[in-house]
Amino acid sequence: MKIQVTYFAILREQAGTKEEEWECTGKTAGDAYEELKQNHSFTLHDHQVKVAINHQFKSMKTLIHEGDNLVFIPPVAGG
């Protein structure tokens, strides 16, 4: 299924893009993250990242569907 993915901070740097369309073979947000992690060599594990699906924070165990928009948000520090 095709999903839209948006990245922030270190994930954007490691992916080399802010957003992309991804052909996902998994069923959950966590599955999608693992596929993307392998493809882009992300250094963060799924438990270190938050996910929003269609503008709502969700669990990595949430089922995803064709056309969903996933946003992966790493921990950030400000000052």
LOMI-58973 format. One line per field, with one value per residue (C-alpha): residue number from 0; residue in one letter; y, x, z. Coordinates in Angstrom, 3 decimals, decimal comma. Layout:
// residues N
k c(NUM | ...)
r c(a | ...)
v c(Y | ...)
u c(X | ...)
w c(Z | ...)
***
This chain:
// residues 79
k c(0 | 1 | 2 | 3 | 4 | 5 | 6 | 7 | 8 | 9 | 10 | 11 | 12 | 13 | 14 | 15 | 16 | 17 | 18 | 19 | 20 | 21 | 22 | 23 | 24 | 25 | 26 | 27 | 28 | 29 | 30 | 31 | 32 | 33 | 34 | 35 | 36 | 37 | 38 | 39 | 40 | 41 | 42 | 43 | 44 | 45 | 46 | 47 | 48 | 49 | 50 | 51 | 52 | 53 | 54 | 55 | 56 | 57 | 58 | 59 | 60 | 61 | 62 | 63 | 64 | 65 | 66 | 67 | 68 | 69 | 70 | 71 | 72 | 73 | 74 | 75 | 76 | 77 | 78)
r c(m | k | i | q | v | t | y | f | a | i | l | r | e | q | a | g | t | k | e | e | e | w | e | c | t | g | k | t | a | g | d | a | y | e | e | l | k | q | n | h | s | f | t | l | h | d | h | q | v | k | v | a | i | n | h | q | f | k | s | m | k | t | l | i | h | e | g | d | n | l | v | f | i | p | p | v | a | g | g)
v c(0,000 | 3,541 | 5,910 | 9,464 | 9,886 | 13,084 | 13,273 | 15,776 | 16,591 | 13,734 | 11,465 | 14,094 | 14,372 | 10,606 | 10,114 | 13,001 | 14,302 | 15,945 | 13,710 | 10,850 | 8,395 | 4,871 | 1,513 | -0,222 | -3,981 | -3,945 | -3,522 | -1,177 | 2,137 | 0,211 | -2,076 | 0,984 | 2,556 | -0,639 | -0,749 | 2,915 | 2,423 | -0,299 | 1,717 | 4,948 | 3,486 | 5,356 | 5,261 | 5,538 | 2,540 | 2,631 | 3,091 | 6,367 | 7,837 | 9,172 | 8,705 | 10,750 | 9,173 | 11,558 | 14,357 | 12,346 | 10,844 | 7,070 | 3,946 | 2,192 | -0,777 | 1,162 | -0,366 | 1,767 | 2,046 | 3,047 | 6,810 | 7,400 | 10,234 | 9,195 | 11,678 | 10,280 | 12,570 | 11,890 | 13,206 | 16,868 | 19,174 | 22,905 | 25,695)
u c(0,000 | 1,161 | 1,504 | 2,795 | 5,647 | 6,994 | 10,223 | 11,578 | 15,031 | 17,559 | 15,198 | 14,880 | 18,667 | 19,163 | 16,412 | 17,744 | 14,214 | 11,404 | 8,699 | 8,148 | 5,608 | 6,406 | 5,142 | 4,683 | 4,385 | 3,681 | 0,397 | 1,244 | 3,013 | 5,826 | 6,172 | 6,401 | 9,035 | 11,125 | 11,006 | 11,998 | 14,686 | 16,298 | 16,005 | 17,418 | 19,699 | 17,901 | 19,829 | 16,777 | 14,722 | 10,934 | 10,498 | 12,469 | 10,164 | 6,590 | 4,175 | 1,201 | -1,199 | -3,467 | -2,652 | -3,293 | -0,664 | -0,977 | 0,819 | 3,353 | 0,949 | -1,795 | -2,934 | -2,262 | -4,215 | -3,678 | -3,146 | -2,462 | -0,112 | 2,482 | 4,728 | 7,709 | 8,968 | 12,244 | 13,014 | 13,954 | 15,699 | 15,342 | 16,940)
w c(0,000 | -0,675 | 2,258 | 2,597 | 5,071 | 6,638 | 8,651 | 11,157 | 12,582 | 12,453 | 10,522 | 7,787 | 7,639 | 7,477 | 4,870 | 2,800 | 2,295 | 4,252 | 2,812 | 0,432 | -0,855 | 0,328 | -0,896 | 2,448 | 2,791 | 6,544 | 8,380 | 11,255 | 11,736 | 13,427 | 10,400 | 8,153 | 10,394 | 10,342 | 6,524 | 6,328 | 8,979 | 6,888 | 3,677 | 5,128 | 7,832 | 10,618 | 13,876 | 16,150 | 17,249 | 16,967 | 20,732 | 20,457 | 17,809 | 17,994 | 15,113 | 13,999 | 11,540 | 9,661 | 12,142 | 15,343 | 17,617 | 17,594 | 18,762 | 16,550 | 16,744 | 14,923 | 11,647 | 8,594 | 5,354 | 1,747 | 1,489 | 5,193 | 6,110 | 8,700 | 10,451 | 12,352 | 15,106 | 16,918 | 20,390 | 20,240 | 22,653 | 22,730 | 24,513)
***
